[in-house]
Amino acid sequence: VLSTVKEALRLLPTPTAAHHLKQAEAALIQSQAQRAAEQYQLAHETNPKNPLILRLLGNTLGGLGQAEAAQEKLQLALELQPTDPENHHELALHFAGLGQAEQAIVSYQRAIELNPACADYHFNLGNAHYALGQAPAARSSFSAATTLDPQLAAAHFNLGQVAQDEGDHLAAAQSYKRAVDLDFHYVDALVNLGLTLKELGQPELTRECFELILQKQTGHPMAGVNLAKFHLEQNHPPAAEAACRSVLEVHPTHAEALLNLGVALQAQNRTLDAIAAYEEIVAHNPDYPDRQFNIAFSELMAGRWQSGWQHYEARWGTDNPVFSPRHPHVQAWNGEPLSGKRLLFFAEQGYGDTLQFCRFAPLLSSAGATVIIECQPGLKSLLESIPNVEQVVEQGEAIPAVDFKLPMMSAPLVFGITPENILNGSDGRYLTAPAAEGICSEGRLKVGLVWSGRERSVLNNRSLPSAMLPELFQQ
């Protein structure tokens, strides 16, 4: 803006208009936009045919939120000098600022027709295409910008974003690296470079990127949180805790840092500290989506079953695909009388969860329901041993007509289960394995060892290291 002011000063013929422009320049330096607009208006009244003054006035009015008045001034500047590409460009920027990308594209293209060698015009045209989700056109414009000005770091960064959106992490990393090479302090490019390196299976380079950002900007939220996630994925909770605390020293209410701090503390069995971190989220970000889901684990570990199971219902509001809606056309059971009703009691997560929570099926039968269980493939014959269950079907099989549904892991909340009243069957067991067939008896006890759980992206520490198995067998 100030360079345009100087250009306007150079062209102005009257001392009065020059005085107003200098007053406007001083006001802008002091962040007094309203006073600057008033001075531009006075300069315009002195020289009504000067398009540079009109552009300055229009831009300042736009910054003050006076969109209609701003557009009027910019249009007038364009009418006074329709062959000046900058008039089209400024109008395009105005449309883009209002979220009117389609109109912005028309003006950007006209500016490029008048001056095809301006990298900024191509760059901003690419931004408008990107805003509309037009990836090929955006890529073409950003590429044109980098060809015209190879030193334009922002254009390389945006090329990286387009590639990253399309899943081309290698091309994205190359573009982000080029942006960083051109501007070593380009923190957003470093963050995205770290994320793409992670997708490319380069954990050490990923860590180095985030650590470098934190050296440049202590407590940078995205760098600190992503470094914490990296350490959690590498099963290093203390390092993840340190990364989160580095963010919280600068941004004490940052929700994602508090959330990952809670995860790191829980992974170190510091349950009450984890709960405190999650509760801190509530104080500052009460609607943060994953807070209740994560605090549920810590509360259950701490023996706070009532609030833990209540908070665990928040799993259905997370973006985890495991918790996508199941059987959406069946009404959820919310405590209605079950006498004479048919209820689908369905598995929702892993095999272990099903084996633990299927124990509550008899409570539904006792409440008067005809119970149908849906389970994972391979568990059907085992779950058929549960008493008073009419039918067991495996996922993928046809579900008979039912009146209600209940996820297995919601049963403890519904029935007020505590450590004191949990069901273990009449004789200490609620499942009976069917008789094995085709196994010859050798007079020795046959034992199956479950040593590995499902792999997880974070804290994948639920499996016994296979290297320990030979030592175990020698005992």
C-alpha positions in Angstrom: 0.0 0.0 0.0 2.7 2.5 1.0 4.5 2.0 -2.4 1.3 2.8 -4.1 1.0 5.9 -2.0 4.4 7.0 -3.1 3.5 6.4 -6.7 0.4 8.5 -6.3 2.4 11.3 -4.7 4.8 11.3 -7.7 1.9 11.7 -10.1 -0.2 14.3 -8.2 -0.1 17.8 -9.6 -1.5 19.6 -6.5 0.1 20.2 -3.1 -3.2 19.8 -1.3 -3.8 16.2 -2.6 -0.1 15.4 -1.8 -0.6 16.7 1.8 -3.7 14.4 2.3 -1.8 11.4 0.9 1.1 12.0 3.3 -1.4 12.3 6.2 -3.0 9.0 5.1 0.5 7.3 4.9 1.2 8.5 8.5 -2.1 7.2 9.7 -1.5 3.7 8.2 1.9 3.6 9.9 0.0 4.2 13.2 -2.6 1.6 12.3 -5.3 4.3 12.1 -7.2 3.0 9.0 -10.3 5.1 9.5 -8.3 8.3 9.6 -6.3 7.1 6.5 -9.6 6.5 4.6 -10.7 10.1 5.5 -7.5 11.5 4.1 -7.7 9.4 0.9 -11.2 10.6 0.4 -10.0 14.2 0.7 -7.2 13.5 -1.8 -9.8 11.9 -4.1 -12.0 15.0 -3.9 -9.0 17.1 -4.9 -8.0 14.8 -7.8 -11.2 12.8 -8.7 -9.6 11.3 -11.9 -6.6 9.7 -10.3 -7.0 5.8 -10.3 -4.2 5.3 -7.8 -6.0 7.3 -5.1 -9.2 5.5 -5.8 -7.4 2.1 -5.4 -5.9 3.2 -2.1 -9.3 4.5 -0.9 -11.0 1.3 -2.0 -8.5 -1.0 -0.3 -8.7 1.0 2.9 -12.5 0.9 2.9 -12.4 -2.8 2.3 -10.1 -3.3 5.3 -12.7 -1.4 7.4 -15.4 -3.8 6.3 -17.1 -1.3 4.0 -17.3 -3.8 1.1 -19.8 -2.0 -1.1 -18.1 1.4 -0.9 -14.7 -0.3 -1.5 -16.0 -2.0 -4.7 -17.5 1.2 -5.9 -14.1 3.0 -5.7 -12.2 0.1 -7.3 -14.7 -0.1 -10.2 -14.4 3.6 -10.7 -10.6 3.3 -10.9 -11.0 0.5 -13.5 -13.3 2.7 -15.6 -10.8 5.5 -15.5 -7.9 3.3 -16.6 -9.3 0.0 -18.0 -5.9 -1.0 -19.6 -4.0 -0.9 -16.3 -3.7 -4.5 -15.2 -3.3 -3.5 -11.6 -6.8 -2.1 -11.5 -8.2 -5.5 -12.5 -5.8 -7.2 -10.0 -7.0 -5.0 -7.1 -10.6 -5.6 -7.9 -9.9 -9.4 -8.1 -8.2 -9.2 -4.6 -11.3 -7.5 -3.3 -13.6 -10.2 -4.7 -11.3 -12.9 -3.3 -11.4 -11.3 0.2 -15.2 -11.5 0.1 -15.1 -15.2 -0.8 -16.3 -14.5 -4.4 -13.7 -16.6 -6.1 -15.6 -16.9 -9.4 -15.7 -13.2 -9.9 -12.1 -12.9 -8.7 -11.0 -15.4 -11.4 -12.5 -13.2 -14.2 -10.6 -10.1 -13.0 -7.3 -12.0 -12.4 -7.5 -13.4 -16.0 -8.1 -10.0 -17.4 -5.1 -8.7 -15.5 -3.0 -11.5 -16.9 -4.1 -10.8 -20.4 -2.8 -7.2 -20.0 0.4 -8.3 -18.2 1.1 -12.0 -18.6 4.6 -11.8 -17.1 3.5 -10.9 -13.6 4.0 -13.8 -11.2 1.8 -12.4 -8.5 -1.2 -12.4 -10.9 -0.8 -16.1 -11.7 -0.2 -16.9 -8.0 -3.4 -15.2 -6.9 -5.4 -16.7 -9.7 -4.1 -20.1 -8.5 -5.4 -19.2 -5.0 -8.9 -18.5 -6.4 -8.9 -21.8 -8.3 -7.8 -23.6 -5.1 -10.6 -22.0 -3.1 -13.0 -23.5 -5.6 -11.4 -27.0 -5.4 -10.1 -26.7 -9.0 -6.8 -28.5 -8.4 -5.6 -28.8 -12.0 -6.2 -25.1 -12.7 -4.6 -24.1 -9.4 -1.6 -26.2 -10.1 -1.2 -24.7 -13.6 -1.4 -21.1 -12.2 1.1 -21.8 -9.3 3.5 -23.5 -11.8 3.3 -20.4 -14.1 4.1 -18.2 -11.1 7.2 -20.3 -10.2 8.3 -20.2 -13.8 8.0 -16.4 -14.0 9.5 -16.0 -10.5 11.4 -19.0 -9.3 12.1 -17.3 -6.0 8.4 -17.0 -5.1 8.4 -19.3 -2.1 4.6 -19.1 -1.5 3.9 -20.5 -5.0 6.1 -23.5 -4.3 4.3 -24.0 -0.9 0.9 -23.9 -2.6 2.1 -26.4 -5.2 2.9 -28.6 -2.3 -0.5 -28.2 -0.8 -2.2 -29.2 -4.1 0.1 -32.3 -4.3 -0.6 -33.2 -0.6 -4.3 -32.9 -1.1 -4.0 -35.4 -4.0 -1.9 -37.8 -1.9 1.3 -37.2 -3.9 3.4 -36.9 -0.8 6.7 -37.1 -2.7 5.8 -34.1 -5.0 4.5 -32.3 -2.0 7.7 -32.8 0.0 9.7 -31.6 -2.9 7.7 -28.4 -3.2 7.8 -27.7 0.5 11.5 -28.3 0.5 11.9 -25.8 -2.3 9.9 -23.2 -0.3 12.1 -23.7 2.8 15.2 -23.4 0.7 14.0 -20.1 -0.5 12.8 -18.9 2.9 14.5 -20.7 5.8 12.0 -19.1 8.2 8.9 -20.3 6.3 7.4 -22.2 9.3 4.2 -23.4 7.6 6.3 -25.0 4.9 8.4 -26.7 7.5 5.3 -28.0 9.3 3.9 -29.4 6.1 7.3 -30.8 5.1 7.4 -32.7 8.3 3.9 -34.1 7.8 4.7 -35.3 4.3 8.0 -36.8 5.4 6.0 -38.7 8.0 3.7 -40.1 5.2 6.8 -41.0 3.2 8.1 -43.2 6.1 10.9 -40.9 7.2 10.5 -40.7 11.0 13.9 -39.1 11.8 13.5 -36.4 9.2 10.0 -35.8 10.4 11.3 -35.3 14.0 14.1 -33.0 12.8 11.6 -30.7 11.0 9.4 -30.2 14.0 12.3 -29.8 16.3 13.8 -27.2 14.0 10.5 -25.2 14.0 10.5 -25.2 17.8 14.1 -23.9 17.8 12.9 -21.0 15.6 9.6 -20.4 17.4 9.4 -21.7 21.0 6.0 -23.2 21.7 4.9 -23.2 18.0 1.5 -25.1 18.4 1.4 -27.1 15.2 5.1 -28.1 15.5 4.8 -29.0 19.1 1.6 -31.0 18.8 2.8 -32.9 15.7 6.1 -33.6 17.5 4.1 -35.0 20.4 2.0 -37.2 18.1 5.3 -38.4 16.5 6.6 -39.5 19.9 3.4 -41.2 20.8 3.5 -43.1 17.5 7.1 -44.1 18.4 5.8 -45.2 21.9 7.8 -42.5 23.7 5.2 -40.9 26.0 7.7 -38.9 28.1 9.1 -37.2 25.0 5.5 -36.5 23.9 4.7 -35.0 27.3 7.7 -32.7 27.0 6.6 -31.5 23.5 3.1 -30.7 24.7 4.4 -28.8 27.7 6.6 -26.7 25.4 3.5 -25.6 23.6 1.5 -25.0 26.8 4.2 -22.8 28.3 3.4 -20.3 25.5 -0.2 -21.2 24.8 -1.6 -22.5 28.1 -5.1 -23.2 26.8 -4.2 -24.9 23.5 -6.8 -27.7 23.3 -4.9 -30.1 21.1 -1.7 -29.7 23.2 -3.8 -30.5 26.3 -5.4 -33.4 24.7 -2.1 -35.0 23.6 -0.6 -34.2 27.0 -3.5 -36.3 28.5 -2.8 -39.2 26.2 1.0 -39.0 27.0 0.3 -38.9 30.8 -2.2 -41.8 30.6 0.3 -43.9 28.6 2.6 -43.4 31.6 -0.1 -44.6 34.0 -0.4 -41.1 35.5 -4.2 -41.3 35.4 -5.1 -38.5 37.7 -2.7 -36.1 35.9 -4.3 -37.1 32.6 -7.8 -36.4 33.9 -6.6 -33.0 35.0 -5.2 -32.2 31.5 -8.5 -33.2 30.0 -10.5 -31.1 32.5 -8.4 -28.1 31.6 -9.7 -28.4 28.0 -13.2 -28.1 29.4 -12.4 -24.9 31.2 -11.3 -23.2 27.9 -12.7 -25.3 25.1 -15.9 -26.9 26.4 -17.0 -28.1 22.9 -13.7 -29.7 21.9 -14.9 -33.0 20.3 -12.3 -35.5 21.5 -12.0 -34.4 25.1 -14.9 -36.5 26.5 -13.8 -39.6 24.6 -10.3 -39.4 25.9 -11.2 -38.6 29.5 -13.4 -41.7 29.5 -10.3 -44.0 29.3 -8.6 -42.2 32.2 -11.8 -42.2 34.4 -12.3 -45.9 33.8 -8.7 -46.6 34.7 -9.2 -44.5 37.9 -12.3 -46.5 38.8 -14.7 -43.7 38.1 -17.0 -46.0 36.1 -20.2 -43.9 36.2 -18.7 -40.8 34.6 -16.3 -42.9 32.5 -19.0 -44.8 30.8 -21.0 -41.6 30.3 -18.1 -39.8 28.7 -17.4 -42.9 26.5 -20.6 -42.3 24.6 -18.8 -39.3 23.0 -17.1 -41.9 20.8 -20.0 -41.6 18.3 -19.2 -37.9 17.8 -15.5 -38.4 16.9 -14.2 -38.7 13.3 -12.8 -42.2 13.9 -14.2 -44.5 11.2 -14.5 -47.3 13.8 -17.4 -45.3 15.3 -19.4 -44.7 12.1 -23.1 -45.3 12.5 -24.2 -48.9 12.5 -27.6 -50.1 11.5 -28.9 -46.5 11.1 -32.4 -47.6 10.3 -32.9 -49.4 13.6 -34.0 -47.3 16.6 -31.5 -46.9 19.4 -32.7 -48.3 22.8 -32.9 -45.5 25.3 -34.5 -47.3 28.2 -38.0 -48.0 26.8 -39.8 -51.1 28.1 -38.4 -54.2 26.5 -41.1 -56.7 27.2 -42.1 -58.4 24.0 -39.5 -56.4 22.0 -36.6 -57.7 19.9 -33.2 -56.0 20.4 -30.0 -56.2 18.4 -27.0 -56.3 20.7 -24.1 -55.6 18.3 -20.3 -55.7 18.5 -18.7 -52.4 17.6 -14.9 -52.7 17.9 -12.4 -55.5 18.4 -12.7 -59.2 19.2 -11.5 -58.6 22.7 -14.1 -56.0 23.3 -16.8 -58.3 22.1 -15.6 -61.1 24.4 -15.7 -58.8 27.4 -19.0 -57.0 26.8 -21.1 -59.8 25.4 -21.5 -60.8 29.1 -24.3 -58.2 29.4 -26.7 -59.9 27.0 -28.5 -61.8 29.8 -29.4 -58.5 31.5 -31.3 -57.6 28.3 -33.1 -60.9 28.3 -34.0 -60.5 32.0 -35.5 -57.1 31.1 -37.9 -58.9 28.7 -36.1 -58.5 25.4 -35.6 -61.1 22.7 -31.9 -60.7 22.2 -30.1 -61.1 18.8 -26.3 -60.7 18.9 -24.2 -59.5 16.0 -20.5 -60.4 16.3 -17.3 -60.6 14.3 -16.7 -63.6 12.0 -15.4 -66.6 13.9 -17.1 -65.8 17.3 -20.5 -67.1 16.5 -20.2 -70.6 18.0 -18.7 -69.2 21.1 -21.3 -66.5 21.7 -24.1 -69.0 21.1 -23.2 -70.4 24.6 -24.6 -67.3 26.2 -27.9 -68.2 27.9 -31.2 -66.8 26.8 -30.0 -65.4 23.5 -32.3 -66.2 20.6 -29.8 -65.9 17.7 -26.2 -65.0 17.0 -25.3 -63.6 13.5 -21.9 -62.6 12.2 -21.2 -59.3 10.6 -22.2 -59.4 7.0 -25.1 -61.9 7.6 -28.7 -60.8 7.3 -30.1 -59.2 10.5 -33.6 -60.4 11.5 -36.3 -57.8 12.2 -35.7 -56.0 15.5 -37.3 -53.1 17.4 -34.2 -51.6 19.0 -30.4 -51.7 18.9 -27.7 -51.3 21.6 -23.9 -51.3 21.1 -22.2 -53.7 23.4 -20.0 -51.1 25.0 -22.9 -48.9 25.9 -24.3 -51.7 28.1 -22.3 -50.8 31.3 -23.8 -47.2 31.2 -27.3 -48.4 30.6 -27.2 -50.9 33.5 -25.1 -48.8 35.9 -22.3 -51.4 36.0 -19.5 -50.9 38.6 -16.6 -53.0 39.7 -18.9 -54.3 42.5 -21.8 -55.6 40.3 -20.1 -56.7 37.1 -21.4 -60.0 35.7 -19.2 -63.0 35.6 -21.9 -65.7 35.1 -23.4 -68.0 37.7 -20.3 -70.2 38.1 -17.6 -67.5 37.4 -17.9 -67.8 33.6 -20.3 -66.5 31.0 -19.0 -68.2 27.9 -18.4 -71.9 27.2 -16.1 -73.0 24.4 -17.7 -75.5 22.1 -16.1 -79.0 22.1 -13.1 -79.0 19.7 -13.2 -81.4 16.8 -10.4 -83.0 14.9 -7.8 -82.5 17.7 -6.2 -85.7 18.8 -5.8 -86.1 22.6 -2.2 -86.7 23.6 -2.8 -86.6 27.3 -1.4 -83.1 27.6 -3.0 -79.8 28.2 -3.3 -77.7 25.1 -3.0 -74.0 25.6 -3.5 -71.2 23.0 -1.5 -68.0 23.6 -2.9 -64.7 22.5 0.3 -62.6 22.2 -0.6 -59.8 19.7 -3.3 -57.2 19.5 -4.4 -55.2 16.5 -1.8 -52.7 15.4 -2.5 -49.0 16.3 -1.0 -45.8 14.9 -0.5 -44.4 18.4 1.0 -46.2 21.4 1.1 -49.6 19.6 2.2 -51.3 22.8 -0.5 -53.9 23.4 1.4 -56.9 22.0 4.1 -59.1 23.6 7.3 -58.7 21.7 7.8 -61.8 19.7 11.4 -62.0 20.8 10.2 -62.9 24.3 8.2 -65.9 23.2 11.1 -68.5 23.1 12.1 -67.5 26.6 8.5 -67.9 27.8 8.2 -71.4 26.2 11.4 -72.5 28.0 9.9 -71.9 31.5 
